[in-house]
Amino acid sequence: MNRYPLWKYVILGVALLIGVLYTLPNFFGEDPAVQVSAGKASVKVDAGTQQRIEQALQQAGIKPRAITRDPNSVKVRLDSSDLQLKAKDALQRALVPDPADPPYVVALNLLSSTPSWMASLRAQPMYLGLDLRGGVHFMLQVDMQAALTKKAESYSGDLRTVLREKNIRHAGISRNGQAIEVLFRDPAALTAAKGVLADQFPDLQLAEAVDGDTTKVTATIKPEAARKVQEQALKQNMVTLHNRINELGVAEPVIQQQGLDRIVVQLPGVQDTAKAKDILGRTATLEVRMVDESTEGRAAEVGSGPVPFGDERYPDREGRSVVVKKQVILTGENLTDAQAGFDNQTQEAAVHLTLDAKGARIFRDVTRDNVGKRMAIVIFEKGKGEVATAPVIRGEIGGGRVQISGRMTTVEANDTALLLRAGSLAAPMEIIEEMTIGPSLGAENIAKGFHSVAWGFAAIVAFMVVYYGLFGVFSGLALAVNLLLLIAILSMLQATLTLPGMAAMALALGMAIDSNVLINERVREELRNGASPQAAIHAGYDRAWATILDSNVTTLIAGVALLAFGSGPVRGFAVVHCIGILTSMFSAVFFSRGLVNFWYGRQKKLKAVSIGTVWRPGADNAITKAE
């Protein structure tokens, strides 16, 4: 009656093993570390960089615990915070000779101390939020007016192109703030232009003003279209920030919208505010321009002449000068994807770009009119431009798919694709709030949260043992398994644990023991009704299951509602709350019954069970069922 088959005990054993394996990494702590990442688009983090780091540390007399390199950074693990600061200063002196133009970003960080064999099984600790791990918090405000101005500039260029294609003559096109002004002297041209504007530019509203024989048409962005531009600018900035921070290897960044024009950026584990600003400031702007192929332009490239009027000179990755025209053909807004690959004909390394509809049309026209000329892709970082590549146009390119190739290694193709994918900001931003939470405060929060969970667990178990005897011990063990599985699942999901999440853990313990109380009281009720101990155990678990399911489902619905409609700390609380409900149903019913069956199920002639005091109606005294 009260025996589990072998396969159920195997499931319990596997669940316990997995729970222990994925919970243990959370107890190894973190090592203080120094992270070195590229500070410029042209700088690569490779084996040579790691060798320079090792030499700098050796000269400073610092022995690191370990040095690891990934595609985006080199991380140096150290034994103490004091060595961490010394190593940072030594690497800063060795790798950043000019602080005004840093080739590398040297930042403090914290890295997990999980053993390598556990990491190979993907057993990693939970991510810790800013309030537990420490780090930096920024609030950035997006300049929405600049986004509208940038959009008006784009409309101005498109309008000029369309009127030229339609052979509609005008007396000049200019932009005045966020308004586009077009002058006409020919009434027929004015009528044709108004038709084109109404057909191809539905987001613009028109106003006319007559001055003598000249009519000025002023086009402005409609309010509903302006709101859409602002929403897209905010989303694009968030995506761009996320891509750039991820590519730099910053651990578990949090990037969230707040209000209509603000973005919150949290970088847990980063303790240096100045370096965090550098990371945010690395967001690049992409521009496509034509190279000046004139005699004056080539002379300026080799340094034998001045830069022609209307041109600008930028260095390429190898330090050579490239003279490009100021006119911007495309920006990062028109780029939807960039992937490294190979040329289908020559099998050389190449970068494959995908443009949006507008970008595809512009690119087709430009490549058709400039066959044999060079087109430069310029990356701007912190106001400084650098030519990523300047390939020769071999023919007209349509369809929105562009290939960049020629004298490019596979690594260079990957680097170029990475930079182009990072995109450009749709509007400038400024930091209006910054905050640093030190690791000591984070450690204090962790200690307080751990103590609250531990003392809550101890108090619950003590009460259960006193009130329910051996069944209370079984309930306490089931509660421990519940906590073990909860932490293991959060670690497997690589969830971010915050203070509200720890509060949800403490609450989950109190709610989880409720299921065991229902079961124990149901068993007591069966004993009061005169059932045998084995029958009481069987009926207690079976009949309590429906009540446990109902209560947990209703609570789970509330948790799902918090998860769906909440944000920030509320969602963190809801995640732990929902997972805790699911693990409590497994541990309270399945695991605790396995313990009871293992202890009592083997006894065929069981006369009593240790479940505290059983009160029978009408009896003068209580009858204690004990072994």
C-alpha positions, 0 to 999 in steps of 0.5 A: 500500500505504502511502497514506491517502486524502484523507478520512483526512487531512481527519479528522486535520486536523480532529482537530488543529484541534479539539484546538488550539482547545480546548487553547489556553484552558488557557494564557491563565490567570486574572484576579484578580476581585471577585465581588458577589452578593446577601446577602439574599433581597430584594436583587437584583443588577441594572443598578443594582447594576453602576452602584453598583459602577462608581461606587465603583471610580471614586471609589477610583481603580481602573480595572477590566479589565472588569465583567460581570453575570450573573443572580446576580452582578457580576464585576469583573476586575482587573489584579493581586492588589493591585488586587483587594484594594483593589477588594474593600475599596472595594466593601465600604465602598460596598455593605455599610454594616452588616457585621452585616446585609450586603445583598451578599456581596463575595468574591475570585475568579479568572476565566478570561482566555479570549478572547471569541471562543473562549468563544463557541465554548464553548472553555473551560479545564479546571476546576482543583481546590482543590489547583491553583487554591486556595480554601476547604474546609469540613467540616460536621456535620449534627445528626441528632438535630435532624432526628429532633426535627423529624420528631417535630414533624411527626408530632405535627402529623399525628397531631393532624390525623388524630385530629381528622378521625376524631373521636377524642377525646383529653386532649392531645397533646404532644412530649417530645424525640423522643417524642409523648405522647397522653393518653386517658381513654376506653378506646374512644377509646384503642382507635380511636386505636391502630388509626389509629396502626398503620394510618397511622403504621407508622414509629412504635412505641407504648408505654402507661402507665396513671396512674389513669383516664388512659392515656398512649400514647408514640409514638417513631420506629422505629430503621429509620425513624430511619435513613431520616430521617437519610439523607434529611436528609443528602441534602436538606442536600446538595441544598440547599447545592448549589442555593444555592451554584450560584444564588450563582454560585460556580465549580465547587463540590464537595459530597460526603458523607463518613461518615454525618453529614458533608458536605465543601464545596470552593469553588475560587477563593474565597480569603476564608474569611469570605465563603465562610461567608457563602455557606454561611450563606445557606441559607434555610428556607422556612415557610408560615404564615397571616396574622393578619387580626384587628383586633389583627393589622392594627393591629400591621401598621401599627404602631399596636398590639402584636403579638398573642400567638401572632403574629410580625411580619416585613417583606416585600420592600418593607419593610412589616410583615406579622403572621403566626401562629407556627403553621407549616403547611408547610415546605420539606420538602414542596416538590418544585419551584417554577417561574416562569410565568404565570396561565392566566386573567389572564396575570400573572406567577406561581410554580407550586409542586409539593407532595409527598403530605403537603403537598398534603393539608395545603394542600388542608385549609388553603385550604378552611378559609381562603378569602379570607384571606392565606397568607404564605410566609416565608423565614428566612436567618441567623435573620431572617425575611422575607415573600417573598409573601402572596397571598389564598386564592381557593379550595380548592387540591388536587392538590399544584399551587399557584399564587402570583400577584398584583402580581408582575413576571416578575423577581419571579416568577423570584426567588421561584421561585429562593428556593423551589427552594433549599429548606430544611435538613432539619437544622442543620449546623455547620462542624467543619473549615475550610482555605484553600489560597492561589493561590500554593500552587496555582500551585506545584502547577501548576508542579510538575505541568506540569514532571513532564509536560513532563520526562517527555514530553521524556525519552520523545521523546529516547529514542525518537529515539535508539533508533528514528531517524525513526520515533522522531520520528513516535512523538514527534509522535504522543505530542504529539498524544495529549497535545493531544487529552487536554487538549482532551477534558478541556476540552470535558467541563469536567472538574475537573483535580487533582494526581492527574489530572496524575499520570494525564497523566504516566502516560498518556504512558508508557503511550501510547508503549508502542503505538508501541514495539510498532509499531516493533518489529513493523516491525523484525521484518518487516525482519529477516525479509527483507520490503521496507520498504513491506511491513514498514511495512504488516505492522508496523502491521496485526499490532501492532493486535491486541496494542495493542487487547488491552493497552489494553482490559485497562488500560481495564477497570482504569480503569473499575473505579477510576471506578465504585468510587473516589471523590474524587481516585481518580475524578479519576485514573480519568477522565484515565486512561481518556480517555488510553487512548482518545486514545493508541489514536487517536494511536499507530495512526491519526495516527502511521501517517498521518505514516509514510504521508505520508513514506514512502508516496510513494516507490515504490522505497523501499530503506531506512527510518530505524528504528534498528538492525535485528539479523538472526539469524546475521549477524556485524554489525548492518545499519542501515536508513537513508535 
